[in-house]
């Protein structure tokens, strides 16, 4: 049944609203803020103090917890300031639908500029409030999903539009009922009327007239007291929330998966395919679905599950007030976290110990740690530079509404880790260990432990400890740019070193290395990022994004910010790095989002953009020869570059069973060729030894082995050093009775004299 009011009914209600004269002081403060915004000159508009006031127009409305969303960085961002200034003077289309869509698009554009660059949560209400000052004739203070939906329901009837679109269309229909606004006073009055309709929605939707105001009605909506939270009795509260990958976004994904009606199995499938929640097993996804359903965010209709009004609010609104309030009212753990942090920052272990003190049935860190993770995911808790955690402004707003006395539950039987979700996004790795600080495997994995693990697991691998230490420090000194380039001689184990380091690191963190590592071979044909970020697959009837291994790793890293992920790009300079790697270079430099595609919505689980994952370690290998491209300063400025030219062949051969004569021959040839940087690496030596170690090989085949694996690297111009190296190599091969090699080197010497250039393949 539609609740849309007739034009006559709207006229009657507006007359009643004028007669009641609610919120006596609100019109003055609303008008004052709107006039101030209109009169700002361009120079005044860009002043940081004025920008701060623009984002804090409390004379128009206060936003409850949404007021605490921190957008301080936007006050001095020239790009954001210019976009806002241009928007204030932008003429909108005359047609109502086009006008509404244009303002909604401007809102979305600026919101994307501010979040996540300057705000951890989307400042939806703050930006919408600013637009009500910019466009007082087209908007209303309907900043919550509930108030917007109620006003649209009464004025427009059914229909799904964006929040700013809804404001514009509501004001347009009011204009049809009440006539055109004459001045700013009338603009403000009708904006307040929209809020009045929301406040009296229940009675108006039943055909009733709102009663006359009482004497204790607040003068402005800003004066309305924020009620204290009435928590469930502690015996009825849920004891903690299980940690899950994605936290808030996973709950939102459940609701989104049901938007057209779905069975539980359909929702689980959509969660794992469309929304890419593969870190949770189907069983765990079903558990999250049950939690979301039990919390009232889904409702059953005709045998299918659909989003409830609360569910739509959860998906659409930031900050997630509706979920925070329900968790605080119904769950033991999260309220206790923010109450404990009221007096100042604490270490994570201190928070864990406090929760375990208050509820001794938590006999491990598992459940308390999950409550802290949830509090952080909801924006209630923030990390300090020294590694401690503290209340965010948003968290402090909610903490102030908690009752002063909060009881602890009775101690029950032991709760084991197995009673919780098996698929935990362990983004706050903590340990309660006497005398030891909490550690995070992402940032605190010690170098000695890595070195010991590599030596134990790879007894035959030549480890250069200074080089390995340099790699470790380079990957950890700047969390925003974990990008290292390994250049130098082919076959020196650059890719193998990155591979083994990543595996050892993951294993020390207790993770499966196969889940944390992707090795991608760069193709010479790469001209754009599709080899890494994927592309639209045109063979599907619906939009489908082809996920490449690098993209899968990126999405996992974004979902699990507490786990290390390693992307190894083999032979990066076979193609122009600046062409295919440009989005990565930009994101890691600016800290802004990494753009994945240009669609507005997710494409089978791939969002348009992700925050740059600071838990992503990127290692690239470079070979320096005529088949590769030079590396630009743009790339080098963002990376640490380590050179790999030195080859400890003696150590490599000593770890293997090799005849002494062959060892000496290889060492001699390696030393001769190293003088002109034409020496060979471990891969060449290993393949030569494998050739000679075959059951059908004979000593006579050594000539062929050296000819095939060592000599093809030789090329150079007629310089004293290169000529001397050819002569020395020819002499050593002749001494070893490698007649074919000696003959080839003699030919190359003659060609060098005749043409000034000698190459093996000439």
Buried (B, 14 or more C-beta within 10 A) or exposed (E): EEBBBEEEBBBBBBEBBEEBEBBEEBBBBBBBBBEBBEEBEEEEBBBEEBBBBBBBBBBBBBBBBBBBBBBEEBBBBEEBBEBBBEBBEEEBEEEBEEBBBBBBEBBBEBBBBBBBBBBBBBBBBBBBBBBBBBBBBBBBBBBBBBBBBBBBBBBBEEEEBBBBBBBBBBBBBBBEBBEEBEEBEBBBBBBBBBBBBBBBBEEBBEEEEBEEEEEEEBBBBBEBEEEEBEBEEBEEBBBBBBBBBBBBBBBBBBBBBBEEBBEBEBBBBBBBEBBBBBBBBEEBBBBBBEBBBEBBBBBEEEEBBBBBBBBBBBBBBBBBBBBBBBBBEBBBBBBBBBBBBEEEBBBBBBBBBBBBEBBEBBEBBBBBBBBBBBBBBBBBBBBEEEBBBBBBEBBBBBBEBBEEEEEEBEEEEEBEEEEBBEBBBBBBBBEBEEEEEBBBBBEEBEBEEBBEBBEEEBEEBBBBEEBBBBBBEBBBEEEEBBBBBBBBBBBBBBBBBBBBBBBBBBBBBEBEBEBBBBBBEBEEEBEEBBBBBBBBBEEEEEBBBBBBBBBBBBBBBBBBBBBBBBBBBBBBBBBBBEEBBBBBBBBBBEEBBBBBBEEEEBBBBBBBBBBBBBBBBBBBBBBBEEEBBEBEEBBEEBBBBBBBEEBEBEEBBEEEEBEEEBBBBBEBBBBBBBEBBBBBBBBBBBBBBEBBEEEEBEEEBBBBBBBBBBBBBBBBEBEEEBBEBBBBBBBBBBEBEBEBBBBBBBBBBEBBEEEEBBEBEE
